Amino acid sequence: MPDNNVKKITAAIDYIEGRLTQRLDLDVVAEAVHYSKYYLHRTFSKLVGMTIHDYIQRRRLTEAAKLLVFSAQPILEVALLAGYESQQAFTSVFTAMYKLPPNQFRENERFYPLQLKFEFGGSYHMLRSREPLEWEVSFAGEADIPCWMELVRLVVDGFPHLEEESYVRTLRERIATGQALILKDGAAAVGILLFSRESGSIDFMGTHPLYRGKGIPRALLDKVMGGLLREQEISITTFRAGDRADTGHRREIVELGFAEAELLVEFGYPTQRFVLPREDGHV
């Protein structure tokens, strides 16, 4: 992935982040950063995994959710700051994405982000290599927690109800018991997976956006099924069909060979369980 593309998208993101309460769309951002809007749309969608429109909407709703929980600002005022002309329009979109209307989200007093600021870190040595990529899956250690969490924040769009403090506690427990796998390119985590030996569930699986299509989820699953959970059913939960908050994670799970199972509600959020069929003990 050319460094100049990353720099250009970083410039666009910085512009957006500094003006979340102002009028923003593809035309405005493209003009501000001096790129063709067609080029910007294509490159942004490829690197970030969503359109500029979706990124802006998700970031604004995240900041709105933060205000709902941590401030006493009226909902109408929050709606206007988020770029909506009426409380009704804001409530409709917020409810579709957060699965709770703004007033109930405020009453619950539990904030979680739909989207955090997208930041690219690392030097991406392996992406510049002309040799075929060979992934080494290893068990994560305590020293990997900072780079692990950097990747978690980058892929938070796929994991509703992420609360970092409780997540880090769980991560430490899984590291201590050998239930946390990591793939790294230098100092950067580019693939991570939390699993449970007891239940066979994959509780978190994330791939760095720049490394999509490089076989990382497959490498992680092969490691799990090849020896760590050899006798157990492997399952994962993700968004239900048609969930507007899904940026493509359900499709990726299906493409990995997982089959639909029962509908669930986790932390008050509607999800669906998927099961991975076995073939001779491997994916």
PyRosetta script that sets phi, psi and omega in degrees:
from pyrosetta import init, pose_from_sequence

init()
pose = pose_from_sequence("MPDNNVKKITAAIDYIEGRLTQRLDLDVVAEAVHYSKYYLHRTFSKLVGMTIHDYIQRRRLTEAAKLLVFSAQPILEVALLAGYESQQAFTSVFTAMYKLPPNQFRENERFYPLQLKFEFGGSYHMLRSREPLEWEVSFAGEADIPCWMELVRLVVDGFPHLEEESYVRTLRERIATGQALILKDGAAAVGILLFSRESGSIDFMGTHPLYRGKGIPRALLDKVMGGLLREQEISITTFRAGDRADTGHRREIVELGFAEAELLVEFGYPTQRFVLPREDGHV")
pose.set_psi(1, 117.1)
pose.set_omega(1, -177.7)
pose.set_phi(2, -58.3)
pose.set_psi(2, 137.0)
pose.set_omega(2, -179.6)
pose.set_phi(3, -61.3)
pose.set_psi(3, -33.3)
pose.set_omega(3, -177.1)
pose.set_phi(4, -65.2)
pose.set_psi(4, -31.5)
pose.set_omega(4, 175.5)
pose.set_phi(5, -64.2)
pose.set_psi(5, -43.3)
pose.set_omega(5, 178.7)
pose.set_phi(6, -62.4)
pose.set_psi(6, -42.5)
pose.set_omega(6, -180.0)
pose.set_phi(7, -63.6)
pose.set_psi(7, -40.5)
pose.set_omega(7, -179.5)
pose.set_phi(8, -66.0)
pose.set_psi(8, -42.6)
pose.set_omega(8, 179.7)
pose.set_phi(9, -69.4)
pose.set_psi(9, -35.9)
pose.set_omega(9, 175.9)
pose.set_phi(10, -61.0)
pose.set_psi(10, -40.4)
pose.set_omega(10, 178.0)
pose.set_phi(11, -62.8)
pose.set_psi(11, -41.4)
pose.set_omega(11, 178.8)
pose.set_phi(12, -64.7)
pose.set_psi(12, -42.6)
pose.set_omega(12, 180.0)
pose.set_phi(13, -64.2)
pose.set_psi(13, -43.2)
pose.set_omega(13, 178.9)
pose.set_phi(14, -60.9)
pose.set_psi(14, -39.0)
pose.set_omega(14, 178.3)
pose.set_phi(15, -64.1)
pose.set_psi(15, -46.5)
pose.set_omega(15, 179.6)
pose.set_phi(16, -60.2)
pose.set_psi(16, -47.1)
pose.set_omega(16, -174.8)
pose.set_phi(17, -63.1)
pose.set_psi(17, -29.8)
pose.set_omega(17, 179.8)
pose.set_phi(18, -81.2)
pose.set_psi(18, -4.9)
pose.set_omega(18, -173.9)
pose.set_phi(19, -139.0)
pose.set_psi(19, 35.0)
pose.set_omega(19, -175.9)
pose.set_phi(20, -63.9)
pose.set_psi(20, -23.9)
pose.set_omega(20, -179.7)
pose.set_phi(21, -94.0)
pose.set_psi(21, 3.2)
pose.set_omega(21, -179.9)
pose.set_phi(22, -105.0)
pose.set_psi(22, 171.7)
pose.set_omega(22, 177.4)
pose.set_phi(23, -67.6)
pose.set_psi(23, 125.4)
pose.set_omega(23, -177.8)
pose.set_phi(24, -139.5)
pose.set_psi(24, 135.8)
pose.set_omega(24, 169.2)
pose.set_phi(25, -156.3)
pose.set_psi(25, -178.4)
pose.set_omega(25, -176.7)
pose.set_phi(26, -57.9)
pose.set_psi(26, -44.3)
pose.set_omega(26, -178.9)
pose.set_phi(27, -60.4)
pose.set_psi(27, -45.5)
pose.set_omega(27, -178.5)
pose.set_phi(28, -63.2)
pose.set_psi(28, -46.8)
pose.set_omega(28, -177.7)
pose.set_phi(29, -66.8)
pose.set_psi(29, -43.7)
pose.set_omega(29, -179.5)
pose.set_phi(30, -60.5)
pose.set_psi(30, -43.3)
pose.set_omega(30, 179.6)
pose.set_phi(31, -65.3)
pose.set_psi(31, -39.5)
pose.set_omega(31, -177.7)
pose.set_phi(32, -66.2)
pose.set_psi(32, -37.1)
pose.set_omega(32, -177.3)
pose.set_phi(33, -100.6)
pose.set_psi(33, 4.5)
pose.set_omega(33, 172.5)
pose.set_phi(34, 63.4)
pose.set_psi(34, 46.3)
pose.set_omega(34, 174.6)
pose.set_phi(35, -125.8)
pose.set_psi(35, 154.9)
pose.set_omega(35, 171.4)
pose.set_phi(36, -60.6)
pose.set_psi(36, 134.9)
pose.set_omega(36, -178.8)
pose.set_phi(37, -65.7)
pose.set_psi(37, -28.5)
pose.set_omega(37, 178.4)
pose.set_phi(38, -70.8)
pose.set_psi(38, -42.0)
pose.set_omega(38, 177.1)
pose.set_phi(39, -65.3)
pose.set_psi(39, -44.9)
pose.set_omega(39, -178.0)
pose.set_phi(40, -62.9)
pose.set_psi(40, -43.8)
pose.set_omega(40, 179.3)
pose.set_phi(41, -59.7)
pose.set_psi(41, -47.7)
pose.set_omega(41, -177.1)
pose.set_phi(42, -65.1)
pose.set_psi(42, -46.4)
pose.set_omega(42, -175.9)
pose.set_phi(43, -71.9)
pose.set_psi(43, -40.8)
pose.set_omega(43, 178.7)
pose.set_phi(44, -61.6)
pose.set_psi(44, -47.2)
pose.set_omega(44, -178.8)
pose.set_phi(45, -61.8)
pose.set_psi(45, -38.3)
pose.set_omega(45, -178.2)
pose.set_phi(46, -69.1)
pose.set_psi(46, -45.4)
pose.set_omega(46, -174.8)
pose.set_phi(47, -79.6)
pose.set_psi(47, -39.6)
pose.set_omega(47, -175.2)
pose.set_phi(48, -89.7)
pose.set_psi(48, -29.7)
pose.set_omega(48, 178.4)
pose.set_phi(49, 94.6)
pose.set_psi(49, 8.5)
pose.set_omega(49, 175.9)
pose.set_phi(50, -156.6)
pose.set_psi(50, 163.5)
pose.set_omega(50, -179.9)
pose.set_phi(51, -74.6)
pose.set_psi(51, 163.7)
pose.set_omega(51, 175.6)
pose.set_phi(52, -59.1)
pose.set_psi(52, -41.0)
pose.set_omega(52, 178.7)
pose.set_phi(53, -57.4)
pose.set_psi(53, -47.3)
pose.set_omega(53, -178.6)
pose.set_phi(54, -66.9)
pose.set_psi(54, -38.9)
pose.set_omega(54, 179.1)
pose.set_phi(55, -62.1)
pose.set_psi(55, -47.6)
pose.set_omega(55, 179.7)
pose.set_phi(56, -60.7)
pose.set_psi(56, -45.7)
pose.set_omega(56, -179.7)
pose.set_phi(57, -60.4)
pose.set_psi(57, -46.6)
pose.set_omega(57, -177.4)
pose.set_phi(58, -66.7)
pose.set_psi(58, -39.0)
pose.set_omega(58, 178.5)
pose.set_phi(59, -67.7)
pose.set_psi(59, -41.0)
pose.set_omega(59, 179.2)
pose.set_phi(60, -64.6)
pose.set_psi(60, -42.0)
pose.set_omega(60, 178.9)
pose.set_phi(61, -66.5)
pose.set_psi(61, -35.2)
pose.set_omega(61, 176.8)
pose.set_phi(62, -63.6)
pose.set_psi(62, -45.9)
pose.set_omega(62, 179.1)
pose.set_phi(63, -66.6)
pose.set_psi(63, -34.4)
pose.set_omega(63, 176.5)
pose.set_phi(64, -65.0)
pose.set_psi(64, -43.3)
pose.set_omega(64, 178.5)
pose.set_phi(65, -61.0)
pose.set_psi(65, -38.1)
pose.set_omega(65, 178.4)
pose.set_phi(66, -63.3)
pose.set_psi(66, -43.1)
pose.set_omega(66, 178.4)
pose.set_phi(67, -65.2)
pose.set_psi(67, -37.9)
pose.set_omega(67, 179.3)
pose.set_phi(68, -60.9)
pose.set_psi(68, -39.2)
pose.set_omega(68, -176.1)
pose.set_phi(69, -85.6)
pose.set_psi(69, -38.7)
pose.set_omega(69, -170.6)
pose.set_phi(70, -107.4)
pose.set_psi(70, 6.0)
pose.set_omega(70, 176.5)
pose.set_phi(71, -137.8)
pose.set_psi(71, 170.4)
pose.set_omega(71, 178.3)
pose.set_phi(72, -107.1)
pose.set_psi(72, 15.6)
pose.set_omega(72, -179.4)
pose.set_phi(73, -61.2)
pose.set_psi(73, 138.1)
pose.set_omega(73, 177.9)
pose.set_phi(74, -58.3)
pose.set_psi(74, 150.2)
pose.set_omega(74, -176.9)
pose.set_phi(75, -60.8)
pose.set_psi(75, -36.6)
pose.set_omega(75, 178.0)
pose.set_phi(76, -61.1)
pose.set_psi(76, -41.6)
pose.set_omega(76, 178.9)
pose.set_phi(77, -64.7)
pose.set_psi(77, -41.5)
pose.set_omega(77, 177.1)
pose.set_phi(78, -62.5)
pose.set_psi(78, -41.4)
pose.set_omega(78, 179.7)
pose.set_phi(79, -61.0)
pose.set_psi(79, -44.0)
pose.set_omega(79, 179.9)
pose.set_phi(80, -65.2)
pose.set_psi(80, -40.7)
pose.set_omega(80, 177.7)
pose.set_phi(81, -63.7)
pose.set_psi(81, -30.2)
pose.set_omega(81, -179.9)
pose.set_phi(82, -82.9)
pose.set_psi(82, 1.0)
pose.set_omega(82, 175.1)
pose.set_phi(83, 93.8)
pose.set_psi(83, 14.6)
pose.set_omega(83, -179.2)
pose.set_phi(84, -104.1)
pose.set_psi(84, 142.6)
pose.set_omega(84, -175.5)
pose.set_phi(85, -83.1)
pose.set_psi(85, -14.1)
pose.set_omega(85, 179.0)
pose.set_phi(86, -145.9)
pose.set_psi(86, 156.7)
pose.set_omega(86, 177.2)
pose.set_phi(87, -66.5)
pose.set_psi(87, -33.1)
pose.set_omega(87, -179.8)
pose.set_phi(88, -63.9)
pose.set_psi(88, -44.8)
pose.set_omega(88, 179.4)
pose.set_phi(89, -64.2)
pose.set_psi(89, -42.5)
pose.set_omega(89, 178.5)
pose.set_phi(90, -62.3)
pose.set_psi(90, -45.0)
pose.set_omega(90, -178.8)
pose.set_phi(91, -61.3)
pose.set_psi(91, -39.7)
pose.set_omega(91, -179.5)
pose.set_phi(92, -62.1)
pose.set_psi(92, -48.7)
pose.set_omega(92, -178.4)
pose.set_phi(93, -71.1)
pose.set_psi(93, -43.2)
pose.set_omega(93, -179.3)
pose.set_phi(94, -59.1)
pose.set_psi(94, -44.0)
pose.set_omega(94, -178.9)
pose.set_phi(95, -66.0)
pose.set_psi(95, -38.0)
pose.set_omega(95, 178.8)
pose.set_phi(96, -64.4)
pose.set_psi(96, -33.7)
pose.set_omega(96, -176.1)
pose.set_phi(97, -90.8)
pose.set_psi(97, -38.8)
pose.set_omega(97, -176.1)
pose.set_phi(98, -99.0)
pose.set_psi(98, -10.3)
pose.set_omega(98, 178.8)
pose.set_phi(99, 67.6)
pose.set_psi(99, 14.6)
pose.set_omega(99, 173.5)
pose.set_phi(100, -143.5)
pose.set_psi(100, 142.2)
pose.set_omega(100, 173.4)
pose.set_phi(101, -68.0)
pose.set_psi(101, 156.1)
pose.set_omega(101, -175.6)
pose.set_phi(102, -53.7)
pose.set_psi(102, -40.9)
pose.set_omega(102, -177.8)
pose.set_phi(103, -65.5)
pose.set_psi(103, -37.8)
pose.set_omega(103, 179.4)
pose.set_phi(104, -74.7)
pose.set_psi(104, -35.5)
pose.set_omega(104, 176.3)
pose.set_phi(105, -60.4)
pose.set_psi(105, -41.7)
pose.set_omega(105, 178.0)
pose.set_phi(106, -62.9)
pose.set_psi(106, -43.7)
pose.set_omega(106, -178.3)
pose.set_phi(107, -64.4)
pose.set_psi(107, -32.8)
pose.set_omega(107, -179.7)
pose.set_phi(108, -70.0)
pose.set_psi(108, -25.5)
pose.set_omega(108, 177.8)
pose.set_phi(109, 56.9)
pose.set_psi(109, 35.9)
pose.set_omega(109, 177.6)
pose.set_phi(110, -128.9)
pose.set_psi(110, 100.4)
pose.set_omega(110, -179.7)
pose.set_phi(111, -84.0)
pose.set_psi(111, 138.7)
pose.set_omega(111, 165.3)
pose.set_phi(112, -145.3)
pose.set_psi(112, 150.5)
pose.set_omega(112, -175.7)
pose.set_phi(113, -87.2)
pose.set_psi(113, 140.9)
pose.set_omega(113, 166.6)
pose.set_phi(114, -78.7)
pose.set_psi(114, -37.2)
pose.set_omega(114, -175.4)
pose.set_phi(115, -154.3)
pose.set_psi(115, 128.5)
pose.set_omega(115, 172.5)
pose.set_phi(116, -98.1)
pose.set_psi(116, 164.5)
pose.set_omega(116, 177.5)
pose.set_phi(117, -55.7)
pose.set_psi(117, 130.7)
pose.set_omega(117, -176.7)
pose.set_phi(118, -81.9)
pose.set_psi(118, 118.1)
pose.set_omega(118, -179.0)
pose.set_phi(119, -128.9)
pose.set_psi(119, 130.3)
pose.set_omega(119, 176.3)
pose.set_phi(120, -95.4)
pose.set_psi(120, 125.6)
pose.set_omega(120, 175.4)
pose.set_phi(121, -126.2)
pose.set_psi(121, 162.5)
pose.set_omega(121, 179.7)
pose.set_phi(122, 97.5)
pose.set_psi(122, 173.2)
pose.set_omega(122, -175.7)
pose.set_phi(123, -112.5)
pose.set_psi(123, -9.2)
pose.set_omega(123, 171.4)
pose.set_phi(124, 57.7)
pose.set_psi(124, 45.3)
pose.set_omega(124, -178.4)
pose.set_phi(125, -56.6)
pose.set_psi(125, -43.6)
pose.set_omega(125, -174.0)
pose.set_phi(126, -68.1)
pose.set_psi(126, -26.5)
pose.set_omega(126, 178.5)
pose.set_phi(127, -69.0)
pose.set_psi(127, -24.8)
pose.set_omega(127, -179.7)
pose.set_phi(128, -87.8)
pose.set_psi(128, -10.3)
pose.set_omega(128, -177.4)
pose.set_phi(129, -70.7)
pose.set_psi(129, 140.2)
pose.set_omega(129, 176.8)
pose.set_phi(130, -89.6)
pose.set_psi(130, -7.3)
pose.set_omega(130, 178.2)
pose.set_phi(131, -84.0)
pose.set_psi(131, 151.8)
pose.set_omega(131, 175.5)
pose.set_phi(132, -58.4)
pose.set_psi(132, 137.4)
pose.set_omega(132, -177.7)
pose.set_phi(133, -74.6)
pose.set_psi(133, 130.6)
pose.set_omega(133, 176.0)
pose.set_phi(134, -119.6)
pose.set_psi(134, 115.5)
pose.set_omega(134, -174.0)
pose.set_phi(135, -90.5)
pose.set_psi(135, 134.1)
pose.set_omega(135, 174.6)
pose.set_phi(136, -107.3)
pose.set_psi(136, 107.8)
pose.set_omega(136, 178.6)
pose.set_phi(137, -85.2)
pose.set_psi(137, 129.6)
pose.set_omega(137, -179.9)
pose.set_phi(138, -133.0)
pose.set_psi(138, 164.9)
pose.set_omega(138, 174.1)
pose.set_phi(139, -76.7)
pose.set_psi(139, 135.3)
pose.set_omega(139, 179.5)
pose.set_phi(140, -72.8)
pose.set_psi(140, 149.5)
pose.set_omega(140, 175.7)
pose.set_phi(141, -118.2)
pose.set_psi(141, 173.3)
pose.set_omega(141, 179.8)
pose.set_phi(142, -55.5)
pose.set_psi(142, -35.7)
pose.set_omega(142, -178.2)
pose.set_phi(143, -67.5)
pose.set_psi(143, -16.2)
pose.set_omega(143, -179.2)
pose.set_phi(144, -86.4)
pose.set_psi(144, -7.7)
pose.set_omega(144, -174.6)
pose.set_phi(145, -57.5)
pose.set_psi(145, -44.9)
pose.set_omega(145, -179.9)
pose.set_phi(146, -59.9)
pose.set_psi(146, -47.1)
pose.set_omega(146, -179.2)
pose.set_phi(147, -72.1)
pose.set_psi(147, -30.9)
pose.set_omega(147, 175.2)
pose.set_phi(148, -60.2)
pose.set_psi(148, -47.6)
pose.set_omega(148, -177.4)
pose.set_phi(149, -68.6)
pose.set_psi(149, -30.4)
pose.set_omega(149, 174.5)
pose.set_phi(150, -60.6)
pose.set_psi(150, -41.2)
pose.set_omega(150, 178.7)
pose.set_phi(151, -71.2)
pose.set_psi(151, -38.6)
pose.set_omega(151, 177.1)
pose.set_phi(152, -56.3)
pose.set_psi(152, -45.3)
pose.set_omega(152, -179.0)
pose.set_phi(153, -65.3)
pose.set_psi(153, -29.7)
pose.set_omega(153, -178.7)
pose.set_phi(154, -74.4)
pose.set_psi(154, -28.7)
pose.set_omega(154, -176.9)
pose.set_phi(155, -113.2)
pose.set_psi(155, 22.3)
pose.set_omega(155, -175.2)
pose.set_phi(156, -62.7)
pose.set_psi(156, -20.3)
pose.set_omega(156, 179.6)
pose.set_phi(157, -60.0)
pose.set_psi(157, -20.7)
pose.set_omega(157, -178.1)
pose.set_phi(158, -94.5)
pose.set_psi(158, 2.1)
pose.set_omega(158, -171.8)
pose.set_phi(159, -137.5)
pose.set_psi(159, 83.4)
pose.set_omega(159, 179.5)
pose.set_phi(160, -57.4)
pose.set_psi(160, 150.7)
pose.set_omega(160, 175.7)
pose.set_phi(161, 68.7)
pose.set_psi(161, 30.1)
pose.set_omega(161, 176.3)
pose.set_phi(162, -74.2)
pose.set_psi(162, 117.9)
pose.set_omega(162, 173.4)
pose.set_phi(163, -115.9)
pose.set_psi(163, 113.7)
pose.set_omega(163, -167.0)
pose.set_phi(164, -60.5)
pose.set_psi(164, -40.8)
pose.set_omega(164, -176.7)
pose.set_phi(165, -61.5)
pose.set_psi(165, -47.7)
pose.set_omega(165, -179.9)
pose.set_phi(166, -69.4)
pose.set_psi(166, -33.9)
pose.set_omega(166, 179.1)
pose.set_phi(167, -64.1)
pose.set_psi(167, -44.9)
pose.set_omega(167, -179.0)
pose.set_phi(168, -64.3)
pose.set_psi(168, -36.8)
pose.set_omega(168, 176.3)
pose.set_phi(169, -61.0)
pose.set_psi(169, -45.5)
pose.set_omega(169, 178.2)
pose.set_phi(170, -63.5)
pose.set_psi(170, -42.3)
pose.set_omega(170, 180.0)
pose.set_phi(171, -59.1)
pose.set_psi(171, -44.3)
pose.set_omega(171, 178.8)
pose.set_phi(172, -60.8)
pose.set_psi(172, -41.5)
pose.set_omega(172, 178.6)
pose.set_phi(173, -63.2)
pose.set_psi(173, -42.9)
pose.set_omega(173, -178.6)
pose.set_phi(174, -69.2)
pose.set_psi(174, -36.5)
pose.set_omega(174, 176.3)
pose.set_phi(175, -62.0)
pose.set_psi(175, -43.9)
pose.set_omega(175, -178.0)
pose.set_phi(176, -65.1)
pose.set_psi(176, -26.6)
pose.set_omega(176, -177.3)
pose.set_phi(177, -107.5)
pose.set_psi(177, 12.5)
pose.set_omega(177, 177.1)
pose.set_phi(178, 67.0)
pose.set_psi(178, 41.1)
pose.set_omega(178, 179.7)
pose.set_phi(179, -124.9)
pose.set_psi(179, 31.9)
pose.set_omega(179, 178.5)
pose.set_phi(180, -138.1)
pose.set_psi(180, 118.7)
pose.set_omega(180, -178.3)
pose.set_phi(181, -109.9)
pose.set_psi(181, 147.5)
pose.set_omega(181, -177.4)
pose.set_phi(182, -142.1)
pose.set_psi(182, 146.1)
pose.set_omega(182, 170.1)
pose.set_phi(183, -120.2)
pose.set_psi(183, 134.0)
pose.set_omega(183, -176.3)
pose.set_phi(184, -129.1)
pose.set_psi(184, 149.2)
pose.set_omega(184, 168.4)
pose.set_phi(185, -116.9)
pose.set_psi(185, 99.5)
pose.set_omega(185, -172.3)
pose.set_phi(186, 66.7)
pose.set_psi(186, -124.7)
pose.set_omega(186, -178.9)
pose.set_phi(187, -90.9)
pose.set_psi(187, -5.8)
pose.set_omega(187, -175.4)
pose.set_phi(188, -94.7)
pose.set_psi(188, 134.3)
pose.set_omega(188, 171.7)
pose.set_phi(189, -77.7)
pose.set_psi(189, 127.9)
pose.set_omega(189, 179.2)
pose.set_phi(190, -117.3)
pose.set_psi(190, -9.4)
pose.set_omega(190, 175.6)
pose.set_phi(191, -154.2)
pose.set_psi(191, 134.8)
pose.set_omega(191, -179.1)
pose.set_phi(192, -141.3)
pose.set_psi(192, 149.6)
pose.set_omega(192, 179.9)
pose.set_phi(193, -152.0)
pose.set_psi(193, 125.5)
pose.set_omega(193, 171.0)
pose.set_phi(194, -103.9)
pose.set_psi(194, 133.6)
pose.set_omega(194, 179.1)
pose.set_phi(195, -139.5)
pose.set_psi(195, 166.4)
pose.set_omega(195, 179.3)
pose.set_phi(196, -117.7)
pose.set_psi(196, 119.2)
pose.set_omega(196, 176.2)
pose.set_phi(197, -64.8)
pose.set_psi(197, -30.7)
pose.set_omega(197, -176.1)
pose.set_phi(198, -72.5)
pose.set_psi(198, -47.4)
pose.set_omega(198, -174.4)
pose.set_phi(199, -100.8)
pose.set_psi(199, -16.1)
pose.set_omega(199, -176.2)
pose.set_phi(200, 77.8)
pose.set_psi(200, 10.8)
pose.set_omega(200, -177.9)
pose.set_phi(201, -88.2)
pose.set_psi(201, 144.1)
pose.set_omega(201, 170.4)
pose.set_phi(202, -95.4)
pose.set_psi(202, 114.7)
pose.set_omega(202, -172.6)
pose.set_phi(203, -93.7)
pose.set_psi(203, -17.6)
pose.set_omega(203, 177.7)
pose.set_phi(204, -162.8)
pose.set_psi(204, 126.7)
pose.set_omega(204, 175.8)
pose.set_phi(205, -140.0)
pose.set_psi(205, 120.9)
pose.set_omega(205, -177.3)
pose.set_phi(206, -135.9)
pose.set_psi(206, 145.5)
pose.set_omega(206, 177.9)
pose.set_phi(207, -124.7)
pose.set_psi(207, 134.1)
pose.set_omega(207, 176.9)
pose.set_phi(208, -57.8)
pose.set_psi(208, 131.8)
pose.set_omega(208, -176.9)
pose.set_phi(209, -54.0)
pose.set_psi(209, -34.8)
pose.set_omega(209, -179.4)
pose.set_phi(210, -69.8)
pose.set_psi(210, -15.0)
pose.set_omega(210, -175.6)
pose.set_phi(211, -109.3)
pose.set_psi(211, 17.6)
pose.set_omega(211, 175.4)
pose.set_phi(212, -62.1)
pose.set_psi(212, 145.3)
pose.set_omega(212, 178.4)
pose.set_phi(213, 77.5)
pose.set_psi(213, 9.8)
pose.set_omega(213, -178.5)
pose.set_phi(214, -103.7)
pose.set_psi(214, 9.7)
pose.set_omega(214, 175.1)
pose.set_phi(215, 82.9)
pose.set_psi(215, 15.0)
pose.set_omega(215, -176.5)
pose.set_phi(216, -67.3)
pose.set_psi(216, -49.4)
pose.set_omega(216, 178.9)
pose.set_phi(217, -58.0)
pose.set_psi(217, -38.7)
pose.set_omega(217, 179.2)
pose.set_phi(218, -64.1)
pose.set_psi(218, -42.1)
pose.set_omega(218, 179.4)
pose.set_phi(219, -63.5)
pose.set_psi(219, -41.0)
pose.set_omega(219, 178.3)
pose.set_phi(220, -65.2)
pose.set_psi(220, -44.3)
pose.set_omega(220, -179.8)
pose.set_phi(221, -66.9)
pose.set_psi(221, -38.5)
pose.set_omega(221, 177.4)
pose.set_phi(222, -60.2)
pose.set_psi(222, -39.3)
pose.set_omega(222, 179.0)
pose.set_phi(223, -64.3)
pose.set_psi(223, -43.3)
pose.set_omega(223, -179.2)
pose.set_phi(224, -66.1)
pose.set_psi(224, -47.8)
pose.set_omega(224, -174.7)
pose.set_phi(225, -80.1)
pose.set_psi(225, -21.3)
pose.set_omega(225, -177.1)
pose.set_phi(226, -77.8)
pose.set_psi(226, -13.0)
pose.set_omega(226, -179.2)
pose.set_phi(227, -169.7)
pose.set_psi(227, -27.2)
pose.set_omega(227, -174.2)
pose.set_phi(228, -81.7)
pose.set_psi(228, -37.1)
pose.set_omega(228, 179.1)
pose.set_phi(229, -129.7)
pose.set_psi(229, 51.0)
pose.set_omega(229, -171.1)
pose.set_phi(230, -61.0)
pose.set_psi(230, -35.9)
pose.set_omega(230, -173.2)
pose.set_phi(231, -101.4)
pose.set_psi(231, -1.5)
pose.set_omega(231, -172.2)
pose.set_phi(232, -106.0)
pose.set_psi(232, 158.0)
pose.set_omega(232, 173.0)
pose.set_phi(233, -74.3)
pose.set_psi(233, 132.3)
pose.set_omega(233, -179.6)
pose.set_phi(234, -98.1)
pose.set_psi(234, 126.9)
pose.set_omega(234, -179.0)
pose.set_phi(235, -133.6)
pose.set_psi(235, 160.0)
pose.set_omega(235, 177.9)
pose.set_phi(236, -151.5)
pose.set_psi(236, 151.2)
pose.set_omega(236, 175.8)
pose.set_phi(237, -114.8)
pose.set_psi(237, 148.8)
pose.set_omega(237, 179.1)
pose.set_phi(238, -152.1)
pose.set_psi(238, -169.0)
pose.set_omega(238, -177.2)
pose.set_phi(239, -64.8)
pose.set_psi(239, 150.1)
pose.set_omega(239, 170.9)
pose.set_phi(240, -74.5)
pose.set_psi(240, 160.8)
pose.set_omega(240, 178.0)
pose.set_phi(241, -59.2)
pose.set_psi(241, 134.7)
pose.set_omega(241, 175.8)
pose.set_phi(242, 84.8)
pose.set_psi(242, 1.0)
pose.set_omega(242, 179.4)
pose.set_phi(243, -68.5)
pose.set_psi(243, 121.1)
pose.set_omega(243, -177.5)
pose.set_phi(244, -66.1)
pose.set_psi(244, -18.9)
pose.set_omega(244, -179.6)
pose.set_phi(245, -80.3)
pose.set_psi(245, -9.6)
pose.set_omega(245, -177.6)
pose.set_phi(246, -81.4)
pose.set_psi(246, 121.3)
pose.set_omega(246, 179.0)
pose.set_phi(247, -95.1)
pose.set_psi(247, 11.2)
pose.set_omega(247, 177.5)
pose.set_phi(248, 128.6)
pose.set_psi(248, 4.2)
pose.set_omega(248, -176.5)
pose.set_phi(249, -68.7)
pose.set_psi(249, -37.5)
pose.set_omega(249, 178.5)
pose.set_phi(250, -61.8)
pose.set_psi(250, -44.7)
pose.set_omega(250, 179.8)
pose.set_phi(251, -60.3)
pose.set_psi(251, -41.4)
pose.set_omega(251, -179.9)
pose.set_phi(252, -63.5)
pose.set_psi(252, -38.9)
pose.set_omega(252, 178.4)
pose.set_phi(253, -63.2)
pose.set_psi(253, -43.9)
pose.set_omega(253, 179.0)
pose.set_phi(254, -63.7)
pose.set_psi(254, -41.9)
pose.set_omega(254, -179.0)
pose.set_phi(255, -65.3)
pose.set_psi(255, -23.0)
pose.set_omega(255, 177.2)
pose.set_phi(256, -81.0)
pose.set_psi(256, -4.1)
pose.set_omega(256, 176.2)
pose.set_phi(257, 101.8)
pose.set_psi(257, 3.9)
pose.set_omega(257, 178.4)
pose.set_phi(258, -71.6)
pose.set_psi(258, 144.5)
pose.set_omega(258, -180.0)
pose.set_phi(259, -109.3)
pose.set_psi(259, 144.5)
pose.set_omega(259, -178.4)
pose.set_phi(260, -62.1)
pose.set_psi(260, 140.0)
pose.set_omega(260, 173.7)
pose.set_phi(261, -129.4)
pose.set_psi(261, -146.7)
pose.set_omega(261, -170.4)
pose.set_phi(262, -74.5)
pose.set_psi(262, 156.0)
pose.set_omega(262, 172.9)
pose.set_phi(263, -79.6)
pose.set_psi(263, 143.3)
pose.set_omega(263, -178.6)
pose.set_phi(264, -132.2)
pose.set_psi(264, 168.3)
pose.set_omega(264, 167.4)
pose.set_phi(265, -128.4)
pose.set_psi(265, 117.5)
pose.set_omega(265, -178.1)
pose.set_phi(266, -120.0)
pose.set_psi(266, 125.8)
pose.set_omega(266, -177.1)
pose.set_phi(267, 53.7)
pose.set_psi(267, 32.3)
pose.set_omega(267, -179.2)
pose.set_phi(268, 81.6)
pose.set_psi(268, 4.4)
pose.set_omega(268, -175.9)
pose.set_phi(269, -108.5)
pose.set_psi(269, 130.6)
pose.set_omega(269, -179.8)
pose.set_phi(270, -72.0)
pose.set_psi(270, 122.5)
pose.set_omega(270, -179.9)
pose.set_phi(271, -132.8)
pose.set_psi(271, -178.4)
pose.set_omega(271, 174.2)
pose.set_phi(272, -139.0)
pose.set_psi(272, 139.9)
pose.set_omega(272, 177.6)
pose.set_phi(273, -87.1)
pose.set_psi(273, 140.9)
pose.set_omega(273, 175.4)
pose.set_phi(274, -124.3)
pose.set_psi(274, 146.9)
pose.set_omega(274, -179.0)
pose.set_phi(275, -122.0)
pose.set_psi(275, 139.1)
pose.set_omega(275, -179.7)
pose.set_phi(276, -97.3)
pose.set_psi(276, 113.3)
pose.set_omega(276, 178.3)
pose.set_phi(277, -63.5)
pose.set_psi(277, 147.1)
pose.set_omega(277, 179.5)
pose.set_phi(278, -98.3)
pose.set_psi(278, 147.4)
pose.set_omega(278, 174.0)
pose.set_phi(279, -136.0)
pose.set_psi(279, 100.7)
pose.set_omega(279, 179.9)
pose.set_phi(280, 57.6)
pose.set_psi(280, 34.8)
pose.set_omega(280, 175.1)
pose.set_phi(281, 82.5)
pose.set_psi(281, 2.8)
pose.set_omega(281, -179.8)
pose.set_phi(282, -132.0)
pose.set_psi(282, 165.6)
pose.set_omega(282, 177.0)
pose.set_phi(283, -68.8)
pose.dump_pdb("model.pdb")
